[in-house]
Structures are given as structure tokens and as C-alpha cells.
Amino acid sequence: MPGFKLQYKKMSLEELIILSQQDDFKALEELIRREQKNIFAAFSYLTNKRENISDLTQEALLRIAKNIKKLKSPKSFKSWVNTIITNLFYDELRKSGKDIETVSMDEAICQNTGINLSKIIPDKKCKPAEKCISNELEKIIKEAIQNLPYHFRIAIVLRELQGLSYEEIAKATHSSIGTVKSRIARARCKLQDGLKAYI
């Protein structure tokens, strides 16, 4: 039986998705296992309430399991999962009574937006001494992202941490590509100001 489980661990994401859509429970279990950390990480940058992060992660995984058959193409899985993350995050904001604020498009855009979060997010394989520094830096970056307005926050997390294209982010957030680019540019600018002392 262990060899049977190993067989699923060796499968590509695409193979797991196709088998999950054919009611293969073991494939779905492996798919959920693989996605869990990534979804948890996304929510941990979007909200600072630990119980919310766990609840939102569980709900996202449940939605993936329940709706996997509705996914038309395995190639759009990443984009589809991030749409689920985005919708759950916005639902959570509405539930907590927070207005999802609209952002003025007339604000000046910061010119120096060379920040690349994927390069400063700590590497999980680093040595113990580096780990201490990187954990502290990760905490600072999380706080800086959590202090961004909601629209900026979701846009920068989907772009820098989840690796989505502008088109995919536009679809997930029901915005135009121009709006997405503007939000990401402003988010980077605000983060650069906030993280100047650390990077």
C-alpha cells in the first residue's frame, strides 16, 4: 500500500487534477496536500488573524475539493485557486463589516518600483543562523503587506507570491488590467517606503 501512495506523490499536478475530476479520492487527497501550504501562505500575507488564516485555508481547500469537476482546463488551476482565495478574502472583509474601499486612480504612481518580494521572502531551506534573520524579515514584510489597502494587498500577493499574470489577477479581482498594474505599482511603492530600512 505505501507504494500505491508514492505513485500519487510522483504524479504531476495536471495528472492529479484529471484523476480528481474522475472521482479518484487518493489523487484529490494528494492535490489538496500539495496546495495546502501555498494557500495558507497566501492568507497569512492577507490577514494577521491566525484563526482566520486557518479557517480561510480550510474553506479554500473544501471549495477546491467540491468544485474540481467544474474546472475546464488543468492549465488554469493556479488561476482558479487564486480566484477562490480572492473571493474568500473579500467575503471575510464583508463579514467583518469592513468596507472594501475604492482606490483613487489619480494618485501619483511612485517611479521607483523595483521591489521584488519573491526575492526577499525567506527561503525555507536556509541555515539556522540565516533562518532567525529571515523569520524576522518575513514578519516585517507580512506586516507591511497587511498594512496596505485591501485592493493593493490582494494584487501584490497574487502577483509577487502566487506568480499570477496581470490578466489572471484582473480576472480574479474583477478589475481591468490597467487597474491591476496601477494597484501593483502603488503597492510596491508603499512597500518600498515601509521596508527601506530593511532591504
C-alpha positions as CSV (number, residue, x, y, z in Angstrom):
1,M,0.0,0.0,0.0
2,P,2.8,2.6,0.7
3,G,4.0,2.2,-2.9
4,F,0.5,3.0,-4.1
5,K,0.6,6.3,-2.1
6,L,4.0,7.0,-3.5
7,Q,2.6,6.6,-7.0
8,Y,0.4,9.7,-6.4
9,K,3.2,11.7,-4.9
10,K,5.2,11.3,-8.1
11,M,2.4,12.5,-10.3
12,S,2.3,15.9,-12.0
13,L,-0.2,18.5,-10.9
14,E,-2.1,18.1,-14.2
15,E,-2.4,14.3,-13.7
16,L,-3.7,14.7,-10.2
17,I,-6.3,17.3,-11.4
18,I,-7.5,15.0,-14.2
19,L,-7.8,12.0,-11.8
20,S,-9.5,14.1,-9.1
21,Q,-12.1,15.1,-11.7
22,Q,-12.7,11.4,-12.3
23,D,-13.6,10.8,-8.6
24,D,-10.1,9.4,-7.7
25,F,-10.2,10.3,-4.0
26,K,-6.4,9.5,-3.4
27,A,-5.5,11.9,-6.2
28,L,-7.7,14.6,-4.7
29,E,-6.1,14.0,-1.3
30,E,-2.6,14.5,-2.8
31,L,-3.7,17.6,-4.7
32,I,-5.1,19.1,-1.5
33,R,-1.9,18.2,0.4
34,R,0.2,19.9,-2.2
35,E,-1.9,23.1,-2.3
36,Q,-2.4,23.5,1.5
37,K,0.9,25.3,2.3
38,N,0.6,27.6,-0.7
39,I,-2.9,28.7,0.2
40,F,-2.0,29.1,3.9
41,A,0.9,31.3,2.9
42,A,-1.3,33.5,0.7
43,F,-3.8,34.1,3.5
44,S,-1.0,34.7,6.1
45,Y,0.0,37.7,4.0
46,L,-3.5,38.9,3.5
47,T,-4.7,38.8,7.2
48,N,-2.9,38.9,10.5
49,K,-5.6,36.9,12.5
50,R,-4.2,33.4,12.9
51,E,-7.7,31.8,13.4
52,N,-8.9,33.5,10.2
53,I,-5.9,32.1,8.2
54,S,-6.7,28.5,9.2
55,D,-10.4,28.9,8.6
56,L,-9.9,30.5,5.2
57,T,-7.4,27.9,4.2
58,Q,-9.8,25.1,5.2
59,E,-12.6,26.7,3.3
60,A,-10.5,27.2,0.2
61,L,-9.4,23.5,0.2
62,L,-13.0,22.5,0.7
63,R,-14.1,24.6,-2.3
64,I,-11.3,23.1,-4.4
65,A,-12.5,19.6,-3.5
66,K,-16.2,20.3,-4.1
67,N,-15.7,22.2,-7.3
68,I,-12.7,20.4,-9.0
69,K,-15.0,18.9,-11.6
70,K,-16.1,22.4,-12.8
71,L,-12.5,23.3,-13.7
72,K,-12.5,23.3,-17.5
73,S,-8.7,23.0,-18.0
74,P,-6.0,21.8,-15.7
75,K,-3.8,24.6,-17.1
76,S,-6.0,27.2,-15.4
77,F,-5.8,25.5,-12.0
78,K,-3.5,28.1,-10.4
79,S,-5.6,31.0,-11.6
80,W,-8.8,29.2,-10.5
81,V,-7.4,28.5,-7.0
82,N,-6.3,32.1,-6.6
83,T,-9.8,33.3,-7.6
84,I,-11.1,31.2,-4.7
85,I,-8.5,32.8,-2.4
86,T,-9.5,36.3,-3.6
87,N,-13.3,35.7,-3.2
88,L,-12.8,34.2,0.3
89,F,-10.7,37.1,1.4
90,Y,-13.2,39.7,0.1
91,D,-16.1,37.7,1.8
92,E,-14.2,37.8,5.1
93,L,-13.8,41.6,4.8
94,R,-17.5,42.0,4.2
95,K,-18.3,39.7,7.1
96,S,-16.2,41.7,9.4
97,G,-18.1,44.8,8.4
98,K,-15.2,46.5,6.6
99,D,-16.0,48.4,3.5
100,I,-13.9,47.3,0.6
101,E,-12.6,50.7,-0.2
102,T,-12.3,52.1,-3.7
103,V,-8.9,53.4,-4.6
104,S,-8.4,56.7,-6.3
105,M,-6.8,56.3,-9.7
106,D,-5.5,59.9,-9.6
107,E,-2.8,59.3,-7.0
108,A,0.8,59.8,-8.3
109,I,2.5,56.5,-9.0
110,C,5.9,56.0,-7.5
111,Q,8.5,55.8,-10.2
112,N,11.0,53.6,-8.3
113,T,9.1,50.3,-8.1
114,G,11.9,47.8,-8.4
115,I,10.9,45.9,-5.3
116,N,10.6,42.1,-5.9
117,L,9.0,40.4,-2.9
118,S,9.8,36.9,-4.2
119,K,13.5,37.7,-3.8
120,I,13.2,38.9,-0.2
121,I,10.7,36.3,1.1
122,P,12.8,34.0,3.2
123,D,14.0,30.7,1.6
124,K,12.7,27.8,3.7
125,K,16.0,25.9,3.0
126,C,18.2,28.5,4.7
127,K,20.7,27.6,7.5
128,P,19.6,28.1,11.2
129,A,21.5,31.4,11.7
130,E,20.1,32.8,8.5
131,K,16.6,31.4,9.4
132,C,16.4,33.6,12.5
133,I,17.1,36.7,10.4
134,S,14.9,35.6,7.6
135,N,12.0,34.8,10.0
136,E,12.3,38.3,11.4
137,L,12.3,39.8,7.9
138,E,9.3,37.7,6.9
139,K,7.4,39.0,9.8
140,I,8.3,42.6,8.9
141,I,7.3,42.0,5.2
142,K,4.0,40.4,6.3
143,E,3.1,43.4,8.5
144,A,4.0,45.8,5.7
145,I,1.7,43.9,3.3
146,Q,-1.1,43.6,5.8
147,N,-1.0,47.4,6.3
148,L,-1.7,48.0,2.6
149,P,-5.2,48.9,1.5
150,Y,-7.2,45.7,0.6
151,H,-7.1,46.1,-3.2
152,F,-3.3,46.7,-3.1
153,R,-2.8,43.8,-0.7
154,I,-4.6,41.2,-2.9
155,A,-2.9,42.5,-6.1
156,I,0.6,42.3,-4.7
157,V,0.1,38.9,-3.1
158,L,-1.3,37.4,-6.3
159,R,1.5,38.9,-8.4
160,E,4.6,38.5,-6.2
161,L,3.8,35.5,-4.1
162,Q,1.4,33.5,-6.2
163,G,3.1,34.4,-9.6
164,L,-0.1,35.3,-11.5
165,S,-0.1,37.3,-14.7
166,Y,-1.8,40.7,-14.8
167,E,-4.6,39.1,-16.9
168,E,-5.2,36.4,-14.3
169,I,-5.2,39.0,-11.4
170,A,-7.7,41.1,-13.4
171,K,-9.9,38.1,-13.8
172,A,-9.7,37.1,-10.1
173,T,-10.3,40.6,-8.8
174,H,-12.9,41.6,-11.5
175,S,-10.8,44.6,-12.5
176,S,-9.2,45.9,-15.7
177,I,-5.6,45.1,-16.4
178,G,-4.8,48.8,-16.2
179,T,-6.3,48.9,-12.7
180,V,-4.3,45.9,-11.6
181,K,-1.0,47.3,-12.9
182,S,-1.7,50.6,-11.1
183,R,-2.5,48.8,-7.8
184,I,0.6,46.7,-8.0
185,A,2.8,49.7,-8.8
186,R,1.3,51.7,-5.9
187,A,1.6,48.6,-3.6
188,R,5.3,48.2,-4.5
189,C,5.9,51.9,-3.9
190,K,4.2,51.8,-0.4
191,L,6.2,48.7,0.5
192,Q,9.4,50.2,-0.7
193,D,8.8,53.1,1.6
194,G,7.9,50.9,4.5
195,L,10.8,48.4,4.1
196,K,13.5,51.0,3.2
197,A,15.3,50.3,6.5
198,Y,15.4,46.6,6.0
199,I,16.2,45.9,2.3
